Structures are given as structure tokens and as C-alpha cells.
Amino acid sequence: MDGIGIQTVDRDALPISPGELVTSLVLFVLLAHAFAVRPGLFVDQLVGGLVYGLILVLVALGLSIILGLLGVVNFAHGAFFMMGAYLTFQVLNVWGLPFWATLFVVPVVVGLVGIVIERGVLQFVYDEDPLIGLLATFGIALMIDEATRAIWGGSPLSVTTPQILDSSIGIGVTTIARMRLFSVLVSVVVIVAVYLLIERTDFGLSVRAGVLDREMAEFVGVNIPLRFVVMFFIGAAIAGLGGVLRGAELGMDLGMGNQFIILAFVVVVVGGVGSLFGSVVSGILIGEATFLTPLVLRTLSETTNVEALNVSGIGGLMPFLVMIVVLLVRPRGLFGQEGFME
């Protein structure tokens, strides 16, 4: 209630608008049409979009944690993702360790590299102009790219996954690769673990308290610098794990870091800066839009005989089109709000 007794209405709390309802119905009809025309391909794309979206979430989670905690736009985060993929090749093909070891060894190594970068460079730019941090992390990303080229060369590489993951499961209309299902499982476990760490532990509570009022948190004895280092380690390690899953499925190349860091920024912006839940929803939304939109338009074009509907390359544009639409409607993103992970 305000000072004269008039209740303030929160637009975000209102029921769905007629326009949003019509849009939802149209999308449902288009998706149902695509499924009816090509059910097997639709399920393939649906699963592919989910896997792609969850990999984006893993990269964006670390980026969101670092941005929300430290206020640094970490352009080197994509390099952590790429490093995770190439270290997978190192662990499997050079060191000869089993694939399951990469799920633990690689994230730890990438996380330790993240700590070195945070302690060696980023801690000195926290209170500076954000542009300085952006330029510093951009320079670090270039250094990691060139170091990767020097160690593993410029040609794309690939690894062999265990036999249990190198097969498919039939689900009636199509088959799904076990590696994709494994990526979904690992991603979900990581997302849930990060949520529980931030929201359900004393450590997470102290971290959020430090973000909201660092001086007061340190006054009551909370070691904020140590907690920030730990969270930076976790953010880098999650990106490294995403690189493991992506590299194991599709291989690794020098351009993957730059590609995914741009998309990760899109995910964070669409979901809302500082919102872990927003990053999860945004990543899955963008992944599904990227994979399903070309199929929907192709099937609609075939049904209506309107060739113009089959837009070439529309999948690659979808993350940015989604971002434009969301920001026009909600400039702060889907779940953006004040504070850290509220």
C-alpha cells in the first residue's frame, strides 16, 4: 500500500496477458505440427537442444557466479571451457587415464588455473573501472588460446568415449546417444549441487552476505576473500566440466571458447544477471530454440509449399533473437533482480 491507501500493482504478478497466451498457443501448435510430420527428427532435435542448452548453462553458471560475486566481466571464462575440452584429450590420449577420471581431474585443474588467474590478476581490478577487468580477462583469454595452440596444435581433436556411452537407446520413434543422456545427467547434478551450495549451506549464506555487505560480513569474522576464491574455483571448474562433456561428444577446436563465451553472456543477460535459476531457464530455452526452430520452419515450409519459410541459418541467429525479444519485454531479463541470486 502507498501513502494514500492505493495498492501498488506489480505487473510481474499479473496473470498471463492475452497476447502472451496467443503466442504460447501458436508455439504449441507449431511444435505439435513439427512432431506430427517428423516425430523422430523432432525428438532428436529436442534432445540435442536440451544437451546444448545444459552445456550453455554450465558455462553461464560459472560466468554468472563470478559476475555476481566479483562484478568482473570474465571474458576468459570461455577459455576455461575450451581448456576443459583440451585437457580431456590430454588425460585420455596422452596420460592414458580412464574417461571417468576426466570428470574429476579436469575440473580441478581448470579450477586451480582459475585461482591463479584470480589471485595473480583479477584481485587487483575489482575496485577499478569494469572496462579494465574486461580488457584484462580478454588478454588472459588470448594467452590461453595461444598456449592451447602451442601445446595441442591448431587442428580439431577428438577422443573416444567408453563403450557404455558409445551406443544408443531406442525410444520408439528414434534412438538417443547414451553420451547425450549422460551429459544431461551430469549437468543436472551439477546445477542442483550449485543451488544447494548457494542456498542451503552456511558457506553459501556467508558468500551472499559478503556480496550484499562485505564490510559487515568481515566485521563478524567471515573471511570474504577466501570465500570469493573458492567460488571462483567452482565457477572455473564448472566451465571445465562443460568442456569435458562437449569435447567428449563432439571433439574440440580452438574456436569453441570464443563461441561459447558469447552465447554464455547471452544466457546470463536473458536469464537476468545474478540469477542462477534464470541462467538455467535461459540456457535451456536458447538451446531448444536453436535446435527446434529450423525444424519447425522446415516442416511448415514443406506443408504450406512456402519456400521462404525455410530460412537458412536461422538456428545460429536464435540466441540473439531470443535476447532481443526478452530485453524488449523485460530489460532486466527473465528473472533479473537486485542482489545476488535472490
SETI-492855 format. One record per atom (N, C-alpha, C): residue in one letter; x, y, z. Coordinates in steps of 0.2 Angstrom, whole numbers, plus 5000, padded with zeros to 4 digits. Each point is the difference from the previous one (the first is absolute). Layout:
REM SETI-492855
AXYZ/...
REM end
This chain:
REM SETI-492855
M500449945000/M499650065000/M500450065000/D499850054996/D500450075001/D499750045005/G500350065000/G499850055005/G499350025000/I499650004995/I499350025000/I499649944999/G500249945001/G499649955001/G499849964993/I500450024995/I499949974993/I500549945000/Q499749944998/Q500549945000/Q500450004993/T500649995001/T500550004994/T500049934997/V499850004994/V500049944996/V500649984997/D500349945001/D500649984997/D499849964994/R500250034994/R499849974994/R500349934999/D500649985003/D500249944999/D499649955004/A499650025005/A499549955003/A499449994997/L499850044994/L499449994997/L500049944996/P499349974999/P500049944996/P500250014993/I500149954996/I500350004993/I499550054996/S500350044996/S499650054996/S499749964994/P499550034997/P499749974994/P500549994994/G500550044999/G500550004995/G500549945002/E500249995006/E500449955002/E499749934999/L499350005002/L499749944999/L499949984993/V499950054995/V499949984993/V500749984997/T500550035003/T500749984997/T500249935003/S499849985006/S500149945002/S499649944996/L499450024999/L499649954996/L500349994993/V500250064997/V500349994993/V500749965000/L500450015005/L500649965001/L499849935001/F499549985004/F499849935001/F499849974994/V499650034996/V499749984994/V500649984995/L500550054999/L500549994996/L500549945002/L500149995006/L500449955003/L499649934999/A499450005001/A499649944999/A499949984993/H500050054995/H500049994993/H500749974998/A500550025002/A500749984999/A500149925002/F499749995006/F500049935003/F499649954996/A499450034998/A499649954996/A500349994993/V500450054997/V500349984993/V500649965001/R500450025004/R500749965001/R500149995007/P499749955003/P500049985007/P500749985002/G500449964996/G500649985002/G500550065000/L500050044995/L500550065000/L499850055005/F499450005002/F499850055005/F500349985007/V499949945001/V500349985007/V500850005000/D500349994994/D500750014999/D500250075002/Q499650044997/Q500250085001/Q499850025007/L499549975002/L499850025007/L500549985005/V500349945000/V500549985004/V500750034999/G500150024993/G500650034998/G500050075003/G499450045000/G499950065003/G500150005007/L499849955004/L500049995007/L500850005002/V500349954996/V500749995002/V500450074999/Y499950034994/Y500350064998/Y499950065005/G499450005002/G499850055005/G500349995007/L500049945002/L500349985007/L500850025000/I500349984994/I500750024999/I500150085001/L499550044997/L500050075000/L499950025008/V499649965003/V499850025007/V500749995004/L500349944999/L500749995004/L500550064999/V500050024994/V500550064999/V499750065003/A499350014999/A499750075003/A500050005007/L499949945003/L500050005008/L500650035003/G500649974997/G500750035003/G500050074998/L499850024994/L500150074998/L499550045005/S499449985001/S499550045004/S500350005008/I500349955002/I500350005007/I500550055001/I500550004995/I500550055000/I499850074999/L499550014996/L499850074998/L499650025006/G499649965003/G499650025006/G500450015006/L500549965001/L500450005006/L500550065000/L500450004994/L500550055000/L499950064995/G499550004997/G499850064995/G500550004994/V500449944999/V500450004994/V499749974994/V500050034994/V499849974994/V500649954998/N499949945002/N500649954998/N500049984993/F500350034996/F500049984993/F500549944999/A500449985005/A500449945000/A499649945001/H499450005002/H499649955002/H499949954995/G499950024993/G500049964995/G500649964999/A500650035002/A500649964999/A500149955005/F499750005006/F499949955005/F499649944997/F499550024996/F499649944997/F500449974995/M500450034996/M500449974995/M500649965003/M500250035005/M500649965004/M499749945002/G499450005003/G499749935002/G500049954995/A499850024994/A500049964994/A500749974998/Y500450045000/Y500749984998/Y500449965005/L499850025006/L500349955006/L499749935000/T499450004997/T499749934999/T500449964995/F500250034995/F500449974995/F500749985003/Q500350045004/Q500649995004/Q499949945005/V499550005004/V499949955005/V499949934996/L499650004995/L499849944997/L500649974995/N500250044996/N500449984994/N500850005002/V500250055005/V500750015001/V500149965007/W499750025005/W500149975006/W499749935001/G499549984996/G499849935000/G499549985006/L499750065003/L499649985005/L499349994998/P499549965004/P499449994997/P499550064999/F499550004996/F499650054999/F499750035007/W499849965004/W499750025006/W500450045005/A500749994999/A500450055003/A500050074998/T499850014994/T500050074997/T499550045003/L499449965003/L499550045003/L500250035007/F500649985002/F500250035007/F500750034999/V500449974996/V500750034999/V499950074996/V499750004995/V500050064996/V499750065003/P499449995003/P499750065004/P500450035005/V500449955004/V500450035005/V500650044997/V500349974995/V500650044996/V499850064998/V499450014997/V499750064997/V499950055006/G499749975005/G499850045006/G500750035003/L500549965000/L500650035003/L500350054996/V500049994993/V500250064995/V499650065002/G499349995001/G499650065001/G500250035007/I500249975005/I500350035006/I500650044999/V500549974996/V500650044998/V499850064996/I499650004996/I499850064996/I499650055005/E499649975004/E499750055005/E500450035005/R500549965002/R500550035005/R500550044997/G500249984994/G500650044996/G499850064997/V499350004998/V499850064995/V499450035003/L499449965000/L499450035001/L499950045007/Q500349975005/Q499950045007/Q500250075000/F500550024995/F500250075000/F499650044996/V499449984997/V499650044995/V499350005003/Y499849975006/Y499450005002/Y499750075002/D500450045002/D499750075002/D500150054994/E500249974994/E500250054995/E499450004995/D500150044995/D499550014995/D499849934997/P499449984999/P499949934997/P500349994993/L500150054996/L500449994994/L500749975001/I500350025005/I500749985002/I500049925001/G499549985004/G499949935001/G499849964993/L499650034996/L499849974994/L500749994995/L500450065000/L500649994996/L500549955003/A500050005006/A500549955003/A499849934999/T499449995001/T499849934998/T500049984993/F499950054996/F500049994992/F500849984999/G500450045003/G500749984999/G500249935002/I499749985006/I500249945003/I499749944995/A499450024997/A499749954995/A500449994994/L500350054998/L500550004994/L500649965002/M500250015006/M500649965002/M499949925000/I499449995003/I499849935001/I499949974993/D499750034995/D499949984993/D500749984997/E500550055001/E500649994997/E500449945003/A499949995007/A500349955003/A499749934998/T499450004999/T499649944998/T500349984993/R500150054995/R500249994994/R500749975000/A500450035004/A500749985001/A500149935002/I499549985005/I500149935003/I499749954996/W499450014997/W499649954997/W499950014992/G500250064998/G500050014993/G499350034998/G500050024993/G499450044998/G499449964997/S500249934999/S499549964997/S499549975005/P499349994998/P499549975005/P500249935002/L499949995006/L500149935003/L499449975002/S500149935002/S499449975002/S500249945005/V499649985004/V500249945005/V499549954999/T500149945003/T499649945000/T499749995006/T499350005000/T499749995007/T499949935002/P499949985006/P499949935002/P499449974996/Q500149934999/Q499549964996/Q499350015003/I499950015006/I499450005003/I499650074998/L500450054998/L499750064998/L500150014992/D500249954997/D500150004993/D499549974996/S499449995003/S499449974997/S499450045001/S499549984997/S499350035000/S499549965004/I499550045002/I499449975003/I499450014996/G499649954998/G499450014996/G499450025004/I499750054997/I499450035004/I499350004995/G500049954996/G499550004995/G500150034994/V499950075000/V500050044993/V500750014998/T500549995005/T500750024998/T500549975005/T500650015000/T500549975005/T500450075002/I500249995007/I500350065003/I500749975002/A500550044999/A500749985002/A500150005007/R500349955003/R500149995007/R500450065003/M500550024996/M500450065002/M499650065001/R499550014996/R499550065001/R499649995007/L499849955001/L499649985006/L500550015006/F500649984999/F500550015006/F500150075001/S500150044995/S500150075000/S499550045004/V499349984998/V499550025004/V500049995007/L500149945002/L500149975007/L500550045004/V500650014997/V500550035003/V499950085001/S499750034995/S499850075000/S499550015006/V499549965000/V499550015005/V500249995007/V500549955001/V500349995007/V500450065002/V500450034995/V500450065002/V499550065001/I499550014996/I499650065002/I499649995007/V499849945001/V499749995007/V500550015005/A500649984999/A500550005005/A500250085002/V500150044994/V500150075001/V499550035004/Y499349994998/Y499550035003/Y500049985008/L500149945001/L500049985007/L500650045004/L500650004997/L500550035003/L499950085001/I499750034996/I499850075000/I499550025005/E499449965000/E499450015003/E499949975007/R500449945000/R499849965006/R500649985005/T500550044999/T500649985005/T500250075003/D500349995006/D500350065003/D500550044996/F500449964996/F500550034996/F499750044994/G499449984997/G499750044995/G499750065003/L499749995006/L499750065004/L500550055001/S500649985002/S500650055002/S500250034993/V500049974995/V500250034993/V499550054998/R499449985001/R499550054998/R500050065005/A500149995006/A500150065005/A500550044998/G500649974998/G500650044998/G499850044993/V499649984996/V499950044994/V499550065002/L499549985004/L499650065002/L500350055004/D500449985005/D500450055005/D500649975002/R500550014996/R500749975001/R500350025006/E499950065002/E500450035006/E499649975006/M499450005000/M499749975006/M500149925001/A500049974994/A500249935001/A500749985002/E500550054998/E500749995003/E500050025007/F499650055002/F500050025007/F499849945005/V499549964998/V499849945004/V500449944999/G500650014996/G500549955000/G500049954994/V499650024995/V500049964994/V500650024995/N500349954998/N500650014996/N499750004993/I499950064997/I499750014994/I500449994994/P500750025000/P500449984995/P500149934999/L500149965005/L500049934999/L499449974997/R499450025002/R499449984997/R499950024993/F500250064998/F500050024993/F500549954996/V500649995003/V500449954996/V499749934999/V499749985005/V499749934999/V499450014995/M499650055000/M499550004995/M500350014993/F500650044999/F500350004994/F500249944997/F500349965005/F500249934998/F499449964998/I499550005003/I499449964998/I499750034994/G500050064998/G499850034994/G500449974994/A500750015001/A500449974995/A500049934999/A499949965005/A500049935000/A499349984996/I499550035001/I499449984997/I500050014992/A500450064999/A500150014992/A500449944998/G500549985003/G500549954998/G499649934999/L499549995005/L499649944999/L499650004994/G499750064998/G499650014994/G500549994994/G500650025000/G500549984995/G500149934999/V500049965006/V500149935000/V499449974996/L499450015002/L499449974997/L499950024992/R500250064999/R499950034993/R500649964996/G500650005002/G500649974997/G499949934999/A499749965005/A499949934999/A499549984995/E499550054999/E499549984995/E500150024993/L500350064999/L500150034994/L500750024998/G500549995005/G500750024998/G500150075003/M500650024998/M500250075002/M500450044995/D499950065000/D500450044995/D500150075004/L500550044997/L500250065003/L499450065000/G499549994996/G499550054999/G499449995005/M500049945004/M499449995004/M500050045006/G500650035003/G499950045005/G499750074999/N500250034994/N499750064998/N499349994998/Q499849954997/Q499349994999/Q499649995006/F500249965005/F499649995006/F500050065004/I500550045001/I500050065004/I499550054998/I499950014994/I499550054997/I499349975002/L499949944999/L499349975001/L499950005007/A500549995005/A499950005007/A499850075002/F500350054997/F499850075002/F499350014998/V499849974994/V499350014998/V499549965005/V500249945003/V499649965005/V500050045006/V500550035002/V500050045007/V499550064999/V500150044994/V499650064999/V499249985000/V499949954996/V499349984999/V499749975007/G500449965003/G499749985007/G500050055005/G500450055000/G500150055005/G500650005004/V500450055000/V500750005003/V499949985007/G500449955003/G499949995007/G499549945002/S499749984995/S499449955001/S500349934998/L500149965004/L500249934998/L499449964997/F499450015003/F499449974997/F499950034993/G500150064999/G499950034993/G500549984995/S500649985002/S500549984996/S499849934997/V499749965005/V499849934998/V499450004995/V499550045002/V499450014995/V500350034993/S500450055001/S500250034994/S500449954995/G500549975003/G500449954996/G499649954997/I499549975003/I499649954997/I499550034995/L499850065001/L499550034995/L500450014994/I500650035001/I500450024994/I500349934996/G500149955004/G500249944997/G499549974996/E499450005002/E499449974997/E499850044994/A500050075001/A499950044994/A500549994994/T500649995002/T500550004995/T499949934996/F499849955003/F499949934997/F499349994997/L499550035003/L499349984998/L499850054994/T500250065001/T499750054995/T500249984992/P500649984999/P500149984992/P499549954998/L499949955005/L499649944998/L499250035000/V499850045004/V499350025000/V499950044993/L500550044998/L499950044994/L500049964994/R500549955000/R500049954995/R499449964999/T499749975005/T499449964999/T499450054998/L500050065003/L499550054998/L500050014992/S500650014998/S500250024993/S499749944996/E500249945002/E499849944996/E499249994999/T499750025006/T499349995000/T499650054996/T500350065000/T499650064997/T500350014993/N500649974998/N500350024994/N500250074999/V500250035006/V500250075000/V500849995002/E500450004994/E500749995001/E500350055004/A499850065001/A500350065003/A500049985008/L499549965002/L500049985007/L500749965003/N500349974995/N500649965002/N500650054999/V500150035006/V500550055000/V500749975002/S500450014995/S500749975001/S500450035006/G500349965004/G500450035006/G499650035006/I499349995000/I499650035005/I500249985007/G500349935000/G500249985007/G500550045003/G500550024997/G500650035002/G499850075003/L499450034997/L499850075002/L499549995006/M499749955001/M499549995006/M500250035006/P500749985003/P500150035007/P500050085000/F500250034994/F500050075000/F499350034999/L499649964996/L499350025000/L499650005006/V500149945004/V499749995006/V500250065005/M500650025000/M500350055004/M499650074999/I500050014993/I499650064998/I499350015003/V499749944998/V499250005002/V500050015008/V500449965004/V499950005007/V500250075003/L500550034997/L500250075003/L499550054998/L499749994994/L499450054999/L499550005004/V499849945003/V499549995004/V500250015008/R500649975001/R500250005007/R500850025000/P500150075000/P500750024999/P500549975005/R499849985006/R500449975005/R500149924999/G499749974995/G500049934999/G499449975003/L500049934999/L499449965003/L499950015007/F500649995004/F499949995007/F500550055003/G500250054997/G500550055002/G499750045006/Q500450015005/Q499850045006/Q500650025004/E499850055005/E500650025004/E500349955004/G500650015002/G500349955005/G500349944996/F500349955003/F500449954998/F499649935001/M499749974994/M499749945000/M499450005005/E499650055000/E499450005005/E499449974997/
REM end
